[in-house]
Amino acid sequence: MHHLFIEHRIEQHCQTEFDKFIEVYEAINHELWHLYSLHQTTKEELRYQRFHKAFLHFHYENIDMAHLWADDYLKISPYKTHLIDGAMDVLMYLKDKYQLHIITNGFKEVQHIKLDYSNLKPFFEHIIISEEHGFNKPDIKIFDLAQRLTSAQFNECVMIGDNYDTDITGALNAQWKAIYLSDKQKNNADKNYTQINRLIRLKEIF
């Protein structure tokens, strides 16, 4: 994002700094991904509207730039290999103890590239891309599919995710255990999941 922000001179166009722009973008992006998970917006609309809406927030109206940014983002981002803190340490710890799999709502054309270039693919047996099956998290069908593919029972499954609406809600509806990776506290009267703020804490849980 920072690479494209500079390359496309967004600071001049939107008259804002990167930190302020990314804060607005992330809120818009989160909402659009939520709508996409509910089939209330399309993949194509999500791809460019997240940038277009962010531009509009800063009074910069340029739909062509939004489409250009969307194309460039999908070309460049899968090859960026920075992982969140503790990712490789946790995977090395878990790989001999548990079967690890991925369920993602991400676009199919970039998921395998991301995993290959980040050296993560060897850790995961099944990579379940919702777009290839016609239903997204939190739809219980994607969790049922994961159980069938992995020959697992629901009480053996734990979902670890950073999106409450898709990962945690979907897992709980499927009667899985769930671990929510986030600094943000949810106001839930009946909190039936575990929350962590750093990935490395998984070593304490498992």
PyMOL commands that place a pseudoatom at each C-alpha (Angstrom):
pseudoatom trace, name=CA, resn=MET, resi=1, chain=A, elem=C, hetatm=0, pos=[0.000, 0.000, 0.000]
pseudoatom trace, name=CA, resn=HIS, resi=2, chain=A, elem=C, hetatm=0, pos=[2.792, 2.405, 0.866]
pseudoatom trace, name=CA, resn=HIS, resi=3, chain=A, elem=C, hetatm=0, pos=[4.554, 1.532, -2.383]
pseudoatom trace, name=CA, resn=LEU, resi=4, chain=A, elem=C, hetatm=0, pos=[1.455, 2.394, -4.436]
pseudoatom trace, name=CA, resn=PHE, resi=5, chain=A, elem=C, hetatm=0, pos=[0.642, 5.463, -2.335]
pseudoatom trace, name=CA, resn=ILE, resi=6, chain=A, elem=C, hetatm=0, pos=[3.994, 6.938, -3.323]
pseudoatom trace, name=CA, resn=GLU, resi=7, chain=A, elem=C, hetatm=0, pos=[4.029, 5.681, -6.918]
pseudoatom trace, name=CA, resn=HIS, resi=8, chain=A, elem=C, hetatm=0, pos=[0.604, 7.139, -7.719]
pseudoatom trace, name=CA, resn=ARG, resi=9, chain=A, elem=C, hetatm=0, pos=[1.290, 10.401, -5.829]
pseudoatom trace, name=CA, resn=ILE, resi=10, chain=A, elem=C, hetatm=0, pos=[-1.756, 9.972, -3.606]
pseudoatom trace, name=CA, resn=GLU, resi=11, chain=A, elem=C, hetatm=0, pos=[-0.358, 12.369, -1.009]
pseudoatom trace, name=CA, resn=GLN, resi=12, chain=A, elem=C, hetatm=0, pos=[-0.665, 15.192, -3.528]
pseudoatom trace, name=CA, resn=HIS, resi=13, chain=A, elem=C, hetatm=0, pos=[-3.976, 14.032, -4.981]
pseudoatom trace, name=CA, resn=CYS, resi=14, chain=A, elem=C, hetatm=0, pos=[-5.706, 13.483, -1.632]
pseudoatom trace, name=CA, resn=GLN, resi=15, chain=A, elem=C, hetatm=0, pos=[-3.782, 16.071, 0.372]
pseudoatom trace, name=CA, resn=THR, resi=16, chain=A, elem=C, hetatm=0, pos=[-3.162, 13.634, 3.195]
pseudoatom trace, name=CA, resn=GLU, resi=17, chain=A, elem=C, hetatm=0, pos=[-0.398, 11.557, 4.738]
pseudoatom trace, name=CA, resn=PHE, resi=18, chain=A, elem=C, hetatm=0, pos=[-0.171, 7.790, 4.321]
pseudoatom trace, name=CA, resn=ASP, resi=19, chain=A, elem=C, hetatm=0, pos=[-1.133, 6.977, 7.936]
pseudoatom trace, name=CA, resn=LYS, resi=20, chain=A, elem=C, hetatm=0, pos=[-4.383, 8.933, 7.660]
pseudoatom trace, name=CA, resn=PHE, resi=21, chain=A, elem=C, hetatm=0, pos=[-5.159, 7.477, 4.257]
pseudoatom trace, name=CA, resn=ILE, resi=22, chain=A, elem=C, hetatm=0, pos=[-4.581, 3.876, 5.364]
pseudoatom trace, name=CA, resn=GLU, resi=23, chain=A, elem=C, hetatm=0, pos=[-6.809, 4.334, 8.422]
pseudoatom trace, name=CA, resn=VAL, resi=24, chain=A, elem=C, hetatm=0, pos=[-9.699, 5.396, 6.189]
pseudoatom trace, name=CA, resn=TYR, resi=25, chain=A, elem=C, hetatm=0, pos=[-8.925, 2.709, 3.615]
pseudoatom trace, name=CA, resn=GLU, resi=26, chain=A, elem=C, hetatm=0, pos=[-8.843, -0.112, 6.169]
pseudoatom trace, name=CA, resn=ALA, resi=27, chain=A, elem=C, hetatm=0, pos=[-12.282, 0.772, 7.535]
pseudoatom trace, name=CA, resn=ILE, resi=28, chain=A, elem=C, hetatm=0, pos=[-13.736, 0.881, 4.016]
pseudoatom trace, name=CA, resn=ASN, resi=29, chain=A, elem=C, hetatm=0, pos=[-11.944, -2.301, 2.997]
pseudoatom trace, name=CA, resn=HIS, resi=30, chain=A, elem=C, hetatm=0, pos=[-13.227, -4.152, 6.072]
pseudoatom trace, name=CA, resn=GLU, resi=31, chain=A, elem=C, hetatm=0, pos=[-16.816, -3.147, 5.366]
pseudoatom trace, name=CA, resn=LEU, resi=32, chain=A, elem=C, hetatm=0, pos=[-16.615, -4.143, 1.703]
pseudoatom trace, name=CA, resn=TRP, resi=33, chain=A, elem=C, hetatm=0, pos=[-15.096, -7.534, 2.567]
pseudoatom trace, name=CA, resn=HIS, resi=34, chain=A, elem=C, hetatm=0, pos=[-17.978, -8.035, 5.019]
pseudoatom trace, name=CA, resn=LEU, resi=35, chain=A, elem=C, hetatm=0, pos=[-20.485, -7.293, 2.255]
pseudoatom trace, name=CA, resn=TYR, resi=36, chain=A, elem=C, hetatm=0, pos=[-18.579, -9.619, -0.082]
pseudoatom trace, name=CA, resn=SER, resi=37, chain=A, elem=C, hetatm=0, pos=[-18.727, -12.443, 2.469]
pseudoatom trace, name=CA, resn=LEU, resi=38, chain=A, elem=C, hetatm=0, pos=[-22.534, -11.995, 2.509]
pseudoatom trace, name=CA, resn=HIS, resi=39, chain=A, elem=C, hetatm=0, pos=[-22.709, -11.879, -1.320]
pseudoatom trace, name=CA, resn=GLN, resi=40, chain=A, elem=C, hetatm=0, pos=[-23.926, -8.267, -1.136]
pseudoatom trace, name=CA, resn=THR, resi=41, chain=A, elem=C, hetatm=0, pos=[-21.186, -6.939, -3.403]
pseudoatom trace, name=CA, resn=THR, resi=42, chain=A, elem=C, hetatm=0, pos=[-19.174, -8.497, -6.190]
pseudoatom trace, name=CA, resn=LYS, resi=43, chain=A, elem=C, hetatm=0, pos=[-15.491, -9.304, -6.413]
pseudoatom trace, name=CA, resn=GLU, resi=44, chain=A, elem=C, hetatm=0, pos=[-14.980, -6.688, -9.130]
pseudoatom trace, name=CA, resn=GLU, resi=45, chain=A, elem=C, hetatm=0, pos=[-16.734, -3.978, -7.129]
pseudoatom trace, name=CA, resn=LEU, resi=46, chain=A, elem=C, hetatm=0, pos=[-14.694, -4.804, -4.040]
pseudoatom trace, name=CA, resn=ARG, resi=47, chain=A, elem=C, hetatm=0, pos=[-11.439, -4.679, -6.032]
pseudoatom trace, name=CA, resn=TYR, resi=48, chain=A, elem=C, hetatm=0, pos=[-11.759, -1.026, -7.047]
pseudoatom trace, name=CA, resn=GLN, resi=49, chain=A, elem=C, hetatm=0, pos=[-14.452, 0.464, -4.788]
pseudoatom trace, name=CA, resn=ARG, resi=50, chain=A, elem=C, hetatm=0, pos=[-12.250, 0.152, -1.710]
pseudoatom trace, name=CA, resn=PHE, resi=51, chain=A, elem=C, hetatm=0, pos=[-9.803, 2.571, -3.338]
pseudoatom trace, name=CA, resn=HIS, resi=52, chain=A, elem=C, hetatm=0, pos=[-12.424, 4.757, -4.994]
pseudoatom trace, name=CA, resn=LYS, resi=53, chain=A, elem=C, hetatm=0, pos=[-14.317, 5.259, -1.719]
pseudoatom trace, name=CA, resn=ALA, resi=54, chain=A, elem=C, hetatm=0, pos=[-11.084, 6.066, 0.099]
pseudoatom trace, name=CA, resn=PHE, resi=55, chain=A, elem=C, hetatm=0, pos=[-10.211, 8.656, -2.552]
pseudoatom trace, name=CA, resn=LEU, resi=56, chain=A, elem=C, hetatm=0, pos=[-13.684, 10.203, -2.268]
pseudoatom trace, name=CA, resn=HIS, resi=57, chain=A, elem=C, hetatm=0, pos=[-13.265, 10.563, 1.493]
pseudoatom trace, name=CA, resn=PHE, resi=58, chain=A, elem=C, hetatm=0, pos=[-10.385, 12.940, 0.710]
pseudoatom trace, name=CA, resn=HIS, resi=59, chain=A, elem=C, hetatm=0, pos=[-12.363, 14.704, -2.076]
pseudoatom trace, name=CA, resn=TYR, resi=60, chain=A, elem=C, hetatm=0, pos=[-10.364, 13.078, -4.856]
pseudoatom trace, name=CA, resn=GLU, resi=61, chain=A, elem=C, hetatm=0, pos=[-12.649, 11.694, -7.544]
pseudoatom trace, name=CA, resn=ASN, resi=62, chain=A, elem=C, hetatm=0, pos=[-10.801, 9.601, -10.112]
pseudoatom trace, name=CA, resn=ILE, resi=63, chain=A, elem=C, hetatm=0, pos=[-12.388, 6.272, -10.999]
pseudoatom trace, name=CA, resn=ASP, resi=64, chain=A, elem=C, hetatm=0, pos=[-9.617, 5.479, -13.486]
pseudoatom trace, name=CA, resn=MET, resi=65, chain=A, elem=C, hetatm=0, pos=[-7.017, 5.802, -10.730]
pseudoatom trace, name=CA, resn=ALA, resi=66, chain=A, elem=C, hetatm=0, pos=[-9.088, 3.495, -8.523]
pseudoatom trace, name=CA, resn=HIS, resi=67, chain=A, elem=C, hetatm=0, pos=[-9.095, 0.831, -11.246]
pseudoatom trace, name=CA, resn=LEU, resi=68, chain=A, elem=C, hetatm=0, pos=[-5.367, 1.320, -11.866]
pseudoatom trace, name=CA, resn=TRP, resi=69, chain=A, elem=C, hetatm=0, pos=[-4.596, 1.001, -8.156]
pseudoatom trace, name=CA, resn=ALA, resi=70, chain=A, elem=C, hetatm=0, pos=[-6.793, -2.123, -7.941]
pseudoatom trace, name=CA, resn=ASP, resi=71, chain=A, elem=C, hetatm=0, pos=[-4.896, -3.767, -10.799]
pseudoatom trace, name=CA, resn=ASP, resi=72, chain=A, elem=C, hetatm=0, pos=[-1.477, -2.798, -9.450]
pseudoatom trace, name=CA, resn=TYR, resi=73, chain=A, elem=C, hetatm=0, pos=[-2.368, -3.940, -5.940]
pseudoatom trace, name=CA, resn=LEU, resi=74, chain=A, elem=C, hetatm=0, pos=[-3.225, -7.461, -7.099]
pseudoatom trace, name=CA, resn=LYS, resi=75, chain=A, elem=C, hetatm=0, pos=[-0.059, -7.596, -9.216]
pseudoatom trace, name=CA, resn=ILE, resi=76, chain=A, elem=C, hetatm=0, pos=[2.291, -6.477, -6.435]
pseudoatom trace, name=CA, resn=SER, resi=77, chain=A, elem=C, hetatm=0, pos=[0.839, -7.504, -3.061]
pseudoatom trace, name=CA, resn=PRO, resi=78, chain=A, elem=C, hetatm=0, pos=[1.101, -11.312, -3.468]
pseudoatom trace, name=CA, resn=TYR, resi=79, chain=A, elem=C, hetatm=0, pos=[4.874, -10.972, -3.798]
pseudoatom trace, name=CA, resn=LYS, resi=80, chain=A, elem=C, hetatm=0, pos=[5.311, -9.054, -0.547]
pseudoatom trace, name=CA, resn=THR, resi=81, chain=A, elem=C, hetatm=0, pos=[6.567, -11.564, 1.996]
pseudoatom trace, name=CA, resn=HIS, resi=82, chain=A, elem=C, hetatm=0, pos=[6.502, -9.759, 5.350]
pseudoatom trace, name=CA, resn=LEU, resi=83, chain=A, elem=C, hetatm=0, pos=[4.729, -11.886, 7.987]
pseudoatom trace, name=CA, resn=ILE, resi=84, chain=A, elem=C, hetatm=0, pos=[3.120, -10.743, 11.211]
pseudoatom trace, name=CA, resn=ASP, resi=85, chain=A, elem=C, hetatm=0, pos=[5.287, -11.161, 14.320]
pseudoatom trace, name=CA, resn=GLY, resi=86, chain=A, elem=C, hetatm=0, pos=[5.610, -14.739, 15.491]
pseudoatom trace, name=CA, resn=ALA, resi=87, chain=A, elem=C, hetatm=0, pos=[4.072, -16.364, 12.416]
pseudoatom trace, name=CA, resn=MET, resi=88, chain=A, elem=C, hetatm=0, pos=[6.922, -18.671, 11.464]
pseudoatom trace, name=CA, resn=ASP, resi=89, chain=A, elem=C, hetatm=0, pos=[7.759, -19.506, 15.079]
pseudoatom trace, name=CA, resn=VAL, resi=90, chain=A, elem=C, hetatm=0, pos=[4.158, -20.535, 15.761]
pseudoatom trace, name=CA, resn=LEU, resi=91, chain=A, elem=C, hetatm=0, pos=[3.875, -22.598, 12.586]
pseudoatom trace, name=CA, resn=MET, resi=92, chain=A, elem=C, hetatm=0, pos=[7.092, -24.469, 13.357]
pseudoatom trace, name=CA, resn=TYR, resi=93, chain=A, elem=C, hetatm=0, pos=[5.725, -25.198, 16.829]
pseudoatom trace, name=CA, resn=LEU, resi=94, chain=A, elem=C, hetatm=0, pos=[2.291, -26.385, 15.635]
pseudoatom trace, name=CA, resn=LYS, resi=95, chain=A, elem=C, hetatm=0, pos=[3.186, -28.346, 12.508]
pseudoatom trace, name=CA, resn=ASP, resi=96, chain=A, elem=C, hetatm=0, pos=[4.207, -31.569, 14.265]
pseudoatom trace, name=CA, resn=LYS, resi=97, chain=A, elem=C, hetatm=0, pos=[1.363, -31.410, 16.782]
pseudoatom trace, name=CA, resn=TYR, resi=98, chain=A, elem=C, hetatm=0, pos=[-1.674, -30.664, 14.606]
pseudoatom trace, name=CA, resn=GLN, resi=99, chain=A, elem=C, hetatm=0, pos=[-2.977, -30.786, 11.062]
pseudoatom trace, name=CA, resn=LEU, resi=100, chain=A, elem=C, hetatm=0, pos=[-2.994, -27.227, 9.724]
pseudoatom trace, name=CA, resn=HIS, resi=101, chain=A, elem=C, hetatm=0, pos=[-5.299, -25.962, 6.980]
pseudoatom trace, name=CA, resn=ILE, resi=102, chain=A, elem=C, hetatm=0, pos=[-6.418, -22.629, 5.549]
pseudoatom trace, name=CA, resn=ILE, resi=103, chain=A, elem=C, hetatm=0, pos=[-9.901, -21.330, 4.764]
pseudoatom trace, name=CA, resn=THR, resi=104, chain=A, elem=C, hetatm=0, pos=[-9.765, -18.012, 2.939]
pseudoatom trace, name=CA, resn=ASN, resi=105, chain=A, elem=C, hetatm=0, pos=[-12.230, -15.638, 1.306]
pseudoatom trace, name=CA, resn=GLY, resi=106, chain=A, elem=C, hetatm=0, pos=[-9.319, -14.064, -0.572]
pseudoatom trace, name=CA, resn=PHE, resi=107, chain=A, elem=C, hetatm=0, pos=[-9.183, -13.874, -4.355]
pseudoatom trace, name=CA, resn=LYS, resi=108, chain=A, elem=C, hetatm=0, pos=[-8.126, -17.193, -5.869]
pseudoatom trace, name=CA, resn=GLU, resi=109, chain=A, elem=C, hetatm=0, pos=[-5.621, -15.695, -8.332]
pseudoatom trace, name=CA, resn=VAL, resi=110, chain=A, elem=C, hetatm=0, pos=[-3.339, -14.446, -5.543]
pseudoatom trace, name=CA, resn=GLN, resi=111, chain=A, elem=C, hetatm=0, pos=[-3.664, -16.912, -2.659]
pseudoatom trace, name=CA, resn=HIS, resi=112, chain=A, elem=C, hetatm=0, pos=[-1.203, -19.544, -3.869]
pseudoatom trace, name=CA, resn=ILE, resi=113, chain=A, elem=C, hetatm=0, pos=[1.304, -16.885, -4.934]
pseudoatom trace, name=CA, resn=LYS, resi=114, chain=A, elem=C, hetatm=0, pos=[1.206, -15.372, -1.436]
pseudoatom trace, name=CA, resn=LEU, resi=115, chain=A, elem=C, hetatm=0, pos=[1.739, -18.717, 0.217]
pseudoatom trace, name=CA, resn=ASP, resi=116, chain=A, elem=C, hetatm=0, pos=[4.535, -19.773, -2.143]
pseudoatom trace, name=CA, resn=TYR, resi=117, chain=A, elem=C, hetatm=0, pos=[6.518, -16.548, -1.864]
pseudoatom trace, name=CA, resn=SER, resi=118, chain=A, elem=C, hetatm=0, pos=[6.093, -16.400, 1.916]
pseudoatom trace, name=CA, resn=ASN, resi=119, chain=A, elem=C, hetatm=0, pos=[7.274, -20.015, 2.262]
pseudoatom trace, name=CA, resn=LEU, resi=120, chain=A, elem=C, hetatm=0, pos=[4.067, -20.919, 4.093]
pseudoatom trace, name=CA, resn=LYS, resi=121, chain=A, elem=C, hetatm=0, pos=[2.546, -23.542, 1.799]
pseudoatom trace, name=CA, resn=PRO, resi=122, chain=A, elem=C, hetatm=0, pos=[4.466, -26.540, 3.231]
pseudoatom trace, name=CA, resn=PHE, resi=123, chain=A, elem=C, hetatm=0, pos=[2.788, -25.991, 6.612]
pseudoatom trace, name=CA, resn=PHE, resi=124, chain=A, elem=C, hetatm=0, pos=[-0.762, -26.466, 5.317]
pseudoatom trace, name=CA, resn=GLU, resi=125, chain=A, elem=C, hetatm=0, pos=[-2.389, -29.618, 3.998]
pseudoatom trace, name=CA, resn=HIS, resi=126, chain=A, elem=C, hetatm=0, pos=[-5.602, -28.139, 2.575]
pseudoatom trace, name=CA, resn=ILE, resi=127, chain=A, elem=C, hetatm=0, pos=[-5.971, -24.605, 1.213]
pseudoatom trace, name=CA, resn=ILE, resi=128, chain=A, elem=C, hetatm=0, pos=[-9.695, -23.981, 0.848]
pseudoatom trace, name=CA, resn=ILE, resi=129, chain=A, elem=C, hetatm=0, pos=[-10.429, -20.886, -1.244]
pseudoatom trace, name=CA, resn=SER, resi=130, chain=A, elem=C, hetatm=0, pos=[-14.077, -19.946, -0.896]
pseudoatom trace, name=CA, resn=GLU, resi=131, chain=A, elem=C, hetatm=0, pos=[-14.292, -18.470, -4.397]
pseudoatom trace, name=CA, resn=GLU, resi=132, chain=A, elem=C, hetatm=0, pos=[-13.578, -21.915, -5.838]
pseudoatom trace, name=CA, resn=HIS, resi=133, chain=A, elem=C, hetatm=0, pos=[-16.518, -23.470, -3.993]
pseudoatom trace, name=CA, resn=GLY, resi=134, chain=A, elem=C, hetatm=0, pos=[-19.226, -20.811, -4.275]
pseudoatom trace, name=CA, resn=PHE, resi=135, chain=A, elem=C, hetatm=0, pos=[-19.666, -19.908, -0.618]
pseudoatom trace, name=CA, resn=ASN, resi=136, chain=A, elem=C, hetatm=0, pos=[-17.720, -17.623, 1.712]
pseudoatom trace, name=CA, resn=LYS, resi=137, chain=A, elem=C, hetatm=0, pos=[-17.008, -17.538, 5.411]
pseudoatom trace, name=CA, resn=PRO, resi=138, chain=A, elem=C, hetatm=0, pos=[-19.125, -17.188, 7.561]
pseudoatom trace, name=CA, resn=ASP, resi=139, chain=A, elem=C, hetatm=0, pos=[-21.413, -19.522, 5.576]
pseudoatom trace, name=CA, resn=ILE, resi=140, chain=A, elem=C, hetatm=0, pos=[-21.520, -22.812, 7.467]
pseudoatom trace, name=CA, resn=LYS, resi=141, chain=A, elem=C, hetatm=0, pos=[-21.127, -24.665, 4.157]
pseudoatom trace, name=CA, resn=ILE, resi=142, chain=A, elem=C, hetatm=0, pos=[-17.438, -23.709, 3.905]
pseudoatom trace, name=CA, resn=PHE, resi=143, chain=A, elem=C, hetatm=0, pos=[-16.812, -25.056, 7.414]
pseudoatom trace, name=CA, resn=ASP, resi=144, chain=A, elem=C, hetatm=0, pos=[-18.703, -28.262, 6.644]
pseudoatom trace, name=CA, resn=LEU, resi=145, chain=A, elem=C, hetatm=0, pos=[-16.600, -28.622, 3.490]
pseudoatom trace, name=CA, resn=ALA, resi=146, chain=A, elem=C, hetatm=0, pos=[-13.422, -28.210, 5.525]
pseudoatom trace, name=CA, resn=GLN, resi=147, chain=A, elem=C, hetatm=0, pos=[-14.546, -30.976, 7.887]
pseudoatom trace, name=CA, resn=ARG, resi=148, chain=A, elem=C, hetatm=0, pos=[-15.237, -33.348, 5.004]
pseudoatom trace, name=CA, resn=LEU, resi=149, chain=A, elem=C, hetatm=0, pos=[-11.928, -32.620, 3.271]
pseudoatom trace, name=CA, resn=THR, resi=150, chain=A, elem=C, hetatm=0, pos=[-9.939, -33.106, 6.469]
pseudoatom trace, name=CA, resn=SER, resi=151, chain=A, elem=C, hetatm=0, pos=[-11.999, -36.027, 7.831]
pseudoatom trace, name=CA, resn=ALA, resi=152, chain=A, elem=C, hetatm=0, pos=[-12.415, -34.094, 11.085]
pseudoatom trace, name=CA, resn=GLN, resi=153, chain=A, elem=C, hetatm=0, pos=[-15.236, -33.893, 13.602]
pseudoatom trace, name=CA, resn=PHE, resi=154, chain=A, elem=C, hetatm=0, pos=[-16.521, -30.476, 14.624]
pseudoatom trace, name=CA, resn=ASN, resi=155, chain=A, elem=C, hetatm=0, pos=[-15.200, -30.894, 18.175]
pseudoatom trace, name=CA, resn=GLU, resi=156, chain=A, elem=C, hetatm=0, pos=[-11.677, -31.405, 16.763]
pseudoatom trace, name=CA, resn=CYS, resi=157, chain=A, elem=C, hetatm=0, pos=[-11.678, -28.136, 14.801]
pseudoatom trace, name=CA, resn=VAL, resi=158, chain=A, elem=C, hetatm=0, pos=[-10.259, -24.800, 15.932]
pseudoatom trace, name=CA, resn=MET, resi=159, chain=A, elem=C, hetatm=0, pos=[-10.520, -21.682, 13.784]
pseudoatom trace, name=CA, resn=ILE, resi=160, chain=A, elem=C, hetatm=0, pos=[-7.841, -19.029, 14.311]
pseudoatom trace, name=CA, resn=GLY, resi=161, chain=A, elem=C, hetatm=0, pos=[-8.728, -15.768, 12.599]
pseudoatom trace, name=CA, resn=ASP, resi=162, chain=A, elem=C, hetatm=0, pos=[-8.501, -11.988, 12.754]
pseudoatom trace, name=CA, resn=ASN, resi=163, chain=A, elem=C, hetatm=0, pos=[-11.942, -11.219, 11.315]
pseudoatom trace, name=CA, resn=TYR, resi=164, chain=A, elem=C, hetatm=0, pos=[-14.701, -11.592, 13.902]
pseudoatom trace, name=CA, resn=ASP, resi=165, chain=A, elem=C, hetatm=0, pos=[-17.615, -11.473, 11.457]
pseudoatom trace, name=CA, resn=THR, resi=166, chain=A, elem=C, hetatm=0, pos=[-16.324, -14.150, 9.096]
pseudoatom trace, name=CA, resn=ASP, resi=167, chain=A, elem=C, hetatm=0, pos=[-13.827, -16.283, 11.035]
pseudoatom trace, name=CA, resn=ILE, resi=168, chain=A, elem=C, hetatm=0, pos=[-15.192, -16.334, 14.566]
pseudoatom trace, name=CA, resn=THR, resi=169, chain=A, elem=C, hetatm=0, pos=[-18.921, -16.117, 13.882]
pseudoatom trace, name=CA, resn=GLY, resi=170, chain=A, elem=C, hetatm=0, pos=[-18.654, -18.740, 11.148]
pseudoatom trace, name=CA, resn=ALA, resi=171, chain=A, elem=C, hetatm=0, pos=[-16.660, -21.123, 13.309]
pseudoatom trace, name=CA, resn=LEU, resi=172, chain=A, elem=C, hetatm=0, pos=[-18.984, -20.824, 16.294]
pseudoatom trace, name=CA, resn=ASN, resi=173, chain=A, elem=C, hetatm=0, pos=[-22.026, -21.425, 14.089]
pseudoatom trace, name=CA, resn=ALA, resi=174, chain=A, elem=C, hetatm=0, pos=[-20.312, -24.615, 12.882]
pseudoatom trace, name=CA, resn=GLN, resi=175, chain=A, elem=C, hetatm=0, pos=[-19.748, -25.625, 16.539]
pseudoatom trace, name=CA, resn=TRP, resi=176, chain=A, elem=C, hetatm=0, pos=[-15.986, -25.222, 16.211]
pseudoatom trace, name=CA, resn=LYS, resi=177, chain=A, elem=C, hetatm=0, pos=[-13.750, -23.697, 18.818]
pseudoatom trace, name=CA, resn=ALA, resi=178, chain=A, elem=C, hetatm=0, pos=[-12.503, -20.237, 17.854]
pseudoatom trace, name=CA, resn=ILE, resi=179, chain=A, elem=C, hetatm=0, pos=[-9.515, -18.044, 18.660]
pseudoatom trace, name=CA, resn=TYR, resi=180, chain=A, elem=C, hetatm=0, pos=[-9.798, -14.364, 17.748]
pseudoatom trace, name=CA, resn=LEU, resi=181, chain=A, elem=C, hetatm=0, pos=[-6.543, -12.535, 16.984]
pseudoatom trace, name=CA, resn=SER, resi=182, chain=A, elem=C, hetatm=0, pos=[-7.230, -8.860, 17.669]
pseudoatom trace, name=CA, resn=ASP, resi=183, chain=A, elem=C, hetatm=0, pos=[-6.458, -5.933, 19.948]
pseudoatom trace, name=CA, resn=LYS, resi=184, chain=A, elem=C, hetatm=0, pos=[-10.101, -4.846, 19.774]
pseudoatom trace, name=CA, resn=GLN, resi=185, chain=A, elem=C, hetatm=0, pos=[-12.461, -6.094, 22.462]
pseudoatom trace, name=CA, resn=LYS, resi=186, chain=A, elem=C, hetatm=0, pos=[-15.949, -7.202, 21.465]
pseudoatom trace, name=CA, resn=ASN, resi=187, chain=A, elem=C, hetatm=0, pos=[-18.855, -6.323, 23.742]
pseudoatom trace, name=CA, resn=ASN, resi=188, chain=A, elem=C, hetatm=0, pos=[-20.240, -9.846, 23.969]
pseudoatom trace, name=CA, resn=ALA, resi=189, chain=A, elem=C, hetatm=0, pos=[-22.236, -10.880, 27.002]
pseudoatom trace, name=CA, resn=ASP, resi=190, chain=A, elem=C, hetatm=0, pos=[-21.664, -14.553, 26.186]
pseudoatom trace, name=CA, resn=LYS, resi=191, chain=A, elem=C, hetatm=0, pos=[-18.045, -14.795, 25.105]
pseudoatom trace, name=CA, resn=ASN, resi=192, chain=A, elem=C, hetatm=0, pos=[-17.577, -18.372, 23.909]
pseudoatom trace, name=CA, resn=TYR, resi=193, chain=A, elem=C, hetatm=0, pos=[-14.239, -17.937, 22.146]
pseudoatom trace, name=CA, resn=THR, resi=194, chain=A, elem=C, hetatm=0, pos=[-10.659, -17.159, 23.146]
pseudoatom trace, name=CA, resn=GLN, resi=195, chain=A, elem=C, hetatm=0, pos=[-9.072, -13.836, 22.267]
pseudoatom trace, name=CA, resn=ILE, resi=196, chain=A, elem=C, hetatm=0, pos=[-5.357, -13.167, 21.859]
pseudoatom trace, name=CA, resn=ASN, resi=197, chain=A, elem=C, hetatm=0, pos=[-3.545, -9.986, 20.849]
pseudoatom trace, name=CA, resn=ARG, resi=198, chain=A, elem=C, hetatm=0, pos=[-0.314, -11.626, 19.645]
pseudoatom trace, name=CA, resn=LEU, resi=199, chain=A, elem=C, hetatm=0, pos=[0.049, -14.727, 17.487]
pseudoatom trace, name=CA, resn=ILE, resi=200, chain=A, elem=C, hetatm=0, pos=[2.867, -16.073, 19.656]
pseudoatom trace, name=CA, resn=ARG, resi=201, chain=A, elem=C, hetatm=0, pos=[0.340, -16.684, 22.453]
pseudoatom trace, name=CA, resn=LEU, resi=202, chain=A, elem=C, hetatm=0, pos=[-0.870, -19.733, 20.524]
pseudoatom trace, name=CA, resn=LYS, resi=203, chain=A, elem=C, hetatm=0, pos=[2.162, -21.547, 21.953]
pseudoatom trace, name=CA, resn=GLU, resi=204, chain=A, elem=C, hetatm=0, pos=[0.677, -21.078, 25.413]
pseudoatom trace, name=CA, resn=ILE, resi=205, chain=A, elem=C, hetatm=0, pos=[-2.756, -22.380, 24.336]
pseudoatom trace, name=CA, resn=PHE, resi=206, chain=A, elem=C, hetatm=0, pos=[-1.589, -25.429, 22.405]
for i in range(1, 206): cmd.bond("trace and resi %d" % i, "trace and resi %d" % (i + 1))
show_as sticks, trace
zoom trace
